[in-house]
């Protein structure tokens, strides 16, 4: 899942890669996209389906079809 955020006037693309799925949440590794092939690991995080909906409603651009299935 890729999320495009605007931070201090700059667009940043964060790439969320699924680490493991649990019954109530999913654990992600978060990378910052430096170019189309290079990425920089930032941190790991856990998100529920409600948190993903909140991110979408906040105006961030989500690009991943499998999250909403």
C-alpha atoms as a printed R data frame, in Angstrom:
   type eleno elety resid chain resno       x       y      z
1  ATOM     1    CA   UNK     A     1   0.000   0.000  0.000
2  ATOM     2    CA   UNK     A     2   1.399   3.388 -0.937
3  ATOM     3    CA   UNK     A     3   0.354   6.578  0.826
4  ATOM     4    CA   UNK     A     4   1.205   9.999 -0.529
5  ATOM     5    CA   UNK     A     5   1.569  12.592  2.257
6  ATOM     6    CA   UNK     A     6   2.352  16.291  2.196
7  ATOM     7    CA   UNK     A     7   4.889  17.169  4.909
8  ATOM     8    CA   UNK     A     8   6.149  20.757  5.258
9  ATOM     9    CA   UNK     A     9   5.181  21.527  1.660
10 ATOM    10    CA   UNK     A    10   6.847  18.450  0.141
11 ATOM    11    CA   UNK     A    11   5.119  15.340 -1.179
12 ATOM    12    CA   UNK     A    12   6.424  12.135  0.411
13 ATOM    13    CA   UNK     A    13   5.454   8.646 -0.720
14 ATOM    14    CA   UNK     A    14   5.364   6.018  2.035
15 ATOM    15    CA   UNK     A    15   5.261   2.354  1.057
16 ATOM    16    CA   UNK     A    16   3.543   0.067  3.583
17 ATOM    17    CA   UNK     A    17   4.567  -3.594  3.135
18 ATOM    18    CA   UNK     A    18   2.599  -6.299  4.966
19 ATOM    19    CA   UNK     A    19   4.730  -8.133  7.505
20 ATOM    20    CA   UNK     A    20   2.068 -10.323  9.125
21 ATOM    21    CA   UNK     A    21  -1.714 -10.379  9.360
22 ATOM    22    CA   UNK     A    22  -3.410 -10.983 12.699
23 ATOM    23    CA   UNK     A    23  -7.158 -11.348 13.372
24 ATOM    24    CA   UNK     A    24  -7.683  -7.712 14.463
25 ATOM    25    CA   UNK     A    25  -4.789  -5.822 12.867
26 ATOM    26    CA   UNK     A    26  -2.024  -6.036 10.281
27 ATOM    27    CA   UNK     A    27   1.664  -5.356 10.933
28 ATOM    28    CA   UNK     A    28   3.456  -3.256  8.290
29 ATOM    29    CA   UNK     A    29   7.029  -2.243  7.482
30 ATOM    30    CA   UNK     A    30   7.077   1.395  6.371
31 ATOM    31    CA   UNK     A    31   9.513   2.599  3.715
32 ATOM    32    CA   UNK     A    32  10.115   6.041  2.230
33 ATOM    33    CA   UNK     A    33  10.301   5.873 -1.569
34 ATOM    34    CA   UNK     A    34  13.470   7.629 -2.793
35 ATOM    35    CA   UNK     A    35  12.963   6.698 -6.453
36 ATOM    36    CA   UNK     A    36  10.952   4.076 -8.331
37 ATOM    37    CA   UNK     A    37  13.270   1.247 -7.237
38 ATOM    38    CA   UNK     A    38  15.029   2.605 -4.135
39 ATOM    39    CA   UNK     A    39  13.400   2.833 -0.733
40 ATOM    40    CA   UNK     A    40  14.544   3.632  2.800
41 ATOM    41    CA   UNK     A    41  13.225   1.631  5.789
42 ATOM    42    CA   UNK     A    42  11.706   3.901  8.445
43 ATOM    43    CA   UNK     A    43   9.756   1.874 11.023
44 ATOM    44    CA   UNK     A    44   7.195  -0.899 11.637
45 ATOM    45    CA   UNK     A    45   3.608  -0.204 12.609
46 ATOM    46    CA   UNK     A    46   0.296  -1.948 13.222
47 ATOM    47    CA   UNK     A    47  -2.929  -0.728 11.621
48 ATOM    48    CA   UNK     A    48  -6.524  -1.884 11.901
49 ATOM    49    CA   UNK     A    49  -9.034  -1.617  9.072
50 ATOM    50    CA   UNK     A    50 -10.660   1.354 10.846
51 ATOM    51    CA   UNK     A    51  -7.341   3.199 10.990
52 ATOM    52    CA   UNK     A    52  -6.882   2.665  7.254
53 ATOM    53    CA   UNK     A    53 -10.346   4.170  6.676
54 ATOM    54    CA   UNK     A    54  -9.383   7.143  8.871
55 ATOM    55    CA   UNK     A    55  -6.234   7.682  6.801
56 ATOM    56    CA   UNK     A    56  -8.344   7.656  3.650
57 ATOM    57    CA   UNK     A    57 -10.875  10.110  5.125
58 ATOM    58    CA   UNK     A    58  -8.059  12.437  6.251
59 ATOM    59    CA   UNK     A    59  -7.202  13.089  2.606
60 ATOM    60    CA   UNK     A    60  -4.136  10.929  2.128
61 ATOM    61    CA   UNK     A    61  -3.951   9.182 -1.219
62 ATOM    62    CA   UNK     A    62  -4.035   5.395 -0.921
63 ATOM    63    CA   UNK     A    63  -3.007   3.175 -3.820
64 ATOM    64    CA   UNK     A    64  -3.677  -0.439 -3.013
65 ATOM    65    CA   UNK     A    65  -6.654  -2.560 -3.975
66 ATOM    66    CA   UNK     A    66  -6.180  -5.460 -1.569
67 ATOM    67    CA   UNK     A    67  -6.659  -3.317  1.547
68 ATOM    68    CA   UNK     A    68 -10.322  -2.586  0.770
69 ATOM    69    CA   UNK     A    69 -11.385  -6.143 -0.144
